[in-house]
Amino acid sequence: MPDIRVIAAEDVGEDAEAFFSEFGGEPVIVTGVRDHLAGLSWISPEELEEWFEGETVTAVEAESQERVELAGEEFFAGIKRGETRYNMVDHTVVDTTLGHSLEVPSFLSQNWLADPDEEEQELRNYEKSLVATAARGYTPAHRHEYGFSGWMYLIYGLKEWVFHHPRYSQALYDPMFREFYDERAAAARPEEYLRRFPLAELVASYRVEGSIGAGDLLVYPGGWIHSVHTLEESFGYGGAVLNGHSVENAMRCWLLERSLGMAGSLDLKAFLKRKRERLWGVKAPEEPAAACRDRDLDRVEEALALCEEWEARFGGTSPHSSSHD
């Protein structure tokens, strides 16, 4: 099984177009990012605990994978005791003092989720969020909804990631129970998982894996199925990205979600239609702003055309549904 591609921060540069053109089609680990971001070394486990005193954190309960709200003191006391019951995931820090102090790498800063329409302000919560996990914590195989690209910068700790390409979604997803094939669960209940995922063993080895430590940044395309094993107590932050570079992949993932009955509440088609109207209204007569706007417009049009083709074929419903008796 291949390792996740590793690149040095100095080889990435700051241009989003260049980054996504070369690295946007696969998970990549960017090392040495700490040297290019300011103000991060001050955050320690003790200071993080103090920061959340009297606050509420968003966490995921390990067994049920349900989101819960916990008192910050309770959550971090459990982390200090090495308890793995709760995992802070996607705790948004948008519009907070802490969030403002956490920089986004320049090549990820072009993000339509950071400035959505009034109808979709909840999407801003995807832009930047915290992750905190005790050693031995584990997140089962899953994929992030809507096909948004993802990233995580680790301030301290060590995490191991395993990815599968979206092309294997149908073999690794059980639409009845809305669960992905997970190797740990399969080892504990082999007969059940063989029955529910008869093709999983054929594709399970087609994966990429790698680890990130303090100062490393992981970036991955939307739709990739992944599981995460926390080897050391870890804290970091990350977010979701949608822009002209990733919009076609996001649309393909969103349509796959609709096909498999996985779709969430976001209407990506309506979102992109509004984005198209906003891009039309941008007055940018000078290069390179005009060229960037025109390029994004073309990419949005291509994504919407793909959606219209899919809906023309399936009538806007799942391809598995039928109007015949």
C-alpha positions, -999 to +999 in steps of 0.1 A: +000+000+000+015+034-009+023+061+015+007+096+014+028+119-006+050+142+015+062+176+004+081+204+021+064+237+028+091+257+008+082+236-023+045+246-021+046+283-024+016+305-017-004+303-049-037+283-047-039+276-084-004+260-084-011+240-053-044+225-064-032+219-099-003+198-087-015+183-054-053+187-054-061+151-066-047+132-037-040+135+000-007+152+007+013+160+039+031+193+039+060+194+064+077+224+080+045+245+080+052+258+115+081+279+101+056+297+078+028+304+103+032+328+132+020+326+168+013+289+171+041+277+195+024+293+225-005+268+226+001+240+251-023+215+265-024+235+298-031+267+280-058+251+258-075+238+290-075+273+305-089+287+273-120+265+274-127+270+311-164+278+314-169+271+277-188+244+258-170+221+233-185+201+204-173+165+206-181+131+191-189+101+213-166+073+203-190+044+204-221+060+189-203+086+167-230+110+178-222+147+183-225+160+219-220+192+237-197+191+268-183+215+293-147+223+284-134+214+319-151+179+316-137+173+281-101+183+289-101+165+322-109+133+303-081+140+278-056+144+307-067+111+321-062+095+287-099+087+282-109+081+246-147+083+250-149+118+235-131+133+206-132+170+198-140+172+161-151+201+140-155+225+170-159+257+150-138+287+161-150+310+133-154+346+146-137+338+179-105+353+194-088+319+193-099+314+157-085+347+146-051+337+160-050+305+140-037+312+105-049+295+074-020+286+050-021+311+021-026+284-006-058+273+013-072+308+019-092+310-013-124+295+002-160+301-009-172+288+025-157+318+043-180+342+025-213+324+017-247+341+009-270+351+038-291+319+032-260+297+039-242+314+068-240+281+086-214+270+060-189+294+076-186+270+105-168+246+082-140+271+075-120+266+106-124+242+136-105+225+163-095+189+169-084+175+202-080+138+209-065+116+237-038+091+229-053+058+215-083+077+202-098+063+170-122+077+144-138+050+122-139+052+085-160+080+072-161+108+045-169+144+049-202+155+034-207+176+003-173+168-013-155+197+004-117+194+005-103+191+040-071+200+059-056+197+093-026+214+109-013+195+140+001+218+167+012+189+189+008+151+189+008+123+163-020+110+141-021+082+116-045+084+086-057+058+062-075+069+030-095+052+002-103+069-031-140+078-037-142+053-065-144+026-039-174+041-021-200+016-034-179-013-021-171+003+012-205+018+021-236+002+035-266+024+025-290+005+047-272+013+079-254+043+065-220+031+076-186+027+060-166-005+061-141-002+090-112-026+094-114-026+132-151-034+133-146-060+106-120-078+126-143-079+156-174-090+136-160-107+105-192-127+094-215-096+097-191-074+078-186-100+051-223-101+046-228-064+046-196-055+026-190-085+002-167-065-020-147-047+007-119-071+010-112-067-028-106-030-024-095-026+012-058-029+002-061+000-023-054+026+002-028+053+011-017+059+046+006+082+065+012+101+098+013+137+107+032+152+137+036+186+152+041+212+125+027+190+097-003+199+075-025+173+059-046+183+029-070+159+011-096+161-016-133+158-010-149+124-010-120+104+002-129+078+028-106+079+058-100+067+093-078+082+120-058+067+148-043+091+174-010+077+186-002+106+210-024+132+227-031+156+199-044+191+192-047+209+159-071+228+137-083+226+102-113+231+080-131+225+048-124+242+015-146+248-016-132+269-045-129+270-082-101+244-080-122+218-062-157+226-073-160+199-100-148+172-076-173+185-050-201+182-074-191+147-084-190+137-047-223+154-040-240+136-068-225+103-056-239+111-021-274+116-037-270+083-056-261+063-025-287+081-002-259+099+017-268+135+009-271+160+037-291+192+039-269+214+016-283+219-020-249+223-037-266+231-070-285+260-055-253+272-037-234+272-070-261+290-089-259+318-063-221+318-065-224+321-103-246+352-099-221+367-075-192+361-098-211+377-127-215+407-105-178+411-097-162+440-114-126+431-120-114+446-152-077+442-146-056+411-146-051+388-127-084+393-109-105+392-141-088+360-153-093+344-119-130+354-119-135+341-154-118+308-146-140+303-116-171+311-136-161+285-162-156+259-135-189+266-118-206+263-152-190+230-158-200+217-124-236+228-129-236+212-164-226+179-148-254+182-123-279+189-150-267+159-170-271+137-139-306+150-132-317+147-168-307+110-167-322+102-133-349+129-130-333+144-099-338+112-079-315+084-069-306+062-098-315+032-076-352+044-074-377+034-099-412+045-110-421+010-122-443-013-101 
